[in-house]
Amino acid sequence: MRRQKRDMNDRAQHRGYLAGVAGKPKDGCPHEDINLRQNWLNGWREGRCDNWDGMTGVSGIQSATRH
């Protein structure tokens, strides 16, 4: 059975979240398209908040699977 590709906006947000949790700067956004960039930055902000709240490592696994 084939897997459907995820929506590019969802993928951008998820990768932004992972970058935020890893503590990477928001200047590292790889997208030029304004919509993809906005979704990546939204995910990055959520990831940074989770990082600041201590949701890294094992405690962050649950949160990372939601995004």
NURO-635407 format. One line per field, with one value per residue (C-alpha): residue number from 1; residue in three letters; x, y, z negated. Coordinates in Angstrom, 2 decimals. Each point is the difference from the previous one (the first is absolute). Layout:
resi = [NUM, ...]
resn = [ALA, ...]
X = [X, ...]
Y = [Y, ...]
Z = [Z, ...]
***
This chain:
resi = [1, 2, 3, 4, 5, 6, 7, 8, 9, 10, 11, 12, 13, 14, 15, 16, 17, 18, 19, 20, 21, 22, 23, 24, 25, 26, 27, 28, 29, 30, 31, 32, 33, 34, 35, 36, 37, 38, 39, 40, 41, 42, 43, 44, 45, 46, 47, 48, 49, 50, 51, 52, 53, 54, 55, 56, 57, 58, 59, 60, 61, 62, 63, 64, 65, 66, 67]
resn = [MET, ARG, ARG, GLN, LYS, ARG, ASP, MET, ASN, ASP, ARG, ALA, GLN, HIS, ARG, GLY, TYR, LEU, ALA, GLY, VAL, ALA, GLY, LYS, PRO, LYS, ASP, GLY, CYS, PRO, HIS, GLU, ASP, ILE, ASN, LEU, ARG, GLN, ASN, TRP, LEU, ASN, GLY, TRP, ARG, GLU, GLY, ARG, CYS, ASP, ASN, TRP, ASP, GLY, MET, THR, GLY, VAL, SER, GLY, ILE, GLN, SER, ALA, THR, ARG, HIS]
X = [0.00, 1.29, 0.54, -1.35, 2.41, -0.63, -1.08, 2.99, -1.36, -0.26, 3.49, 1.41, -1.64, 1.27, 3.55, -0.15, -1.16, 2.92, 2.42, -1.49, 0.22, 3.62, 0.74, 0.86, -0.45, -3.01, 2.32, 0.49, -3.37, 0.60, -3.20, -0.38, -3.75, -1.80, -2.62, 2.53, 2.26, -2.86, -0.89, 3.65, 0.28, -3.22, 1.39, 3.33, -1.74, -1.88, 3.21, 1.86, -2.80, 0.14, 3.79, -0.26, -2.63, 2.41, -1.72, 3.23, 1.33, -2.35, -2.56, -0.34, -0.69, -3.75, -0.04, 2.15, -2.33, -2.94, 1.64]
Y = [0.00, 3.46, 2.67, 3.37, 2.89, 2.44, 3.50, 2.30, 2.45, -2.75, -1.19, 3.52, 0.49, -3.36, 0.69, 3.46, -1.56, -2.42, 2.87, 1.99, -2.89, -0.54, 3.65, 1.04, 3.66, 1.13, 1.39, -3.59, -0.15, -1.65, 1.27, 2.94, -0.38, 2.28, -2.60, -2.76, 2.43, 1.08, -3.61, -0.82, 3.01, -0.96, -3.47, 1.49, 2.20, -2.99, -1.99, 2.79, 0.29, -3.75, 0.21, 2.77, -1.99, -2.92, -2.20, -1.39, -3.53, -2.70, 2.46, 1.62, -3.16, 0.26, 3.61, -0.60, -2.72, 2.41, 2.32]
Z = [0.00, 0.87, -2.56, 0.88, -0.11, -2.76, 0.76, 0.53, -2.59, -2.62, 0.83, -0.28, -3.40, -1.27, 1.12, -1.51, -3.26, 0.03, 0.66, -2.88, -2.45, 1.05, -0.83, 3.53, 0.99, 2.00, 2.65, 1.13, 1.74, 3.39, 1.67, 2.36, 0.49, -2.47, -1.01, -0.61, -1.83, -2.26, -0.83, -0.70, -2.33, -1.81, -0.59, -1.07, -2.59, -1.42, -0.12, -1.80, -2.58, -0.59, -0.28, -2.60, -1.90, -0.21, 2.57, 1.40, -0.01, -1.27, -1.37, 3.43, 1.97, -0.56, 1.13, 3.08, 1.27, -0.08, 2.50]
***
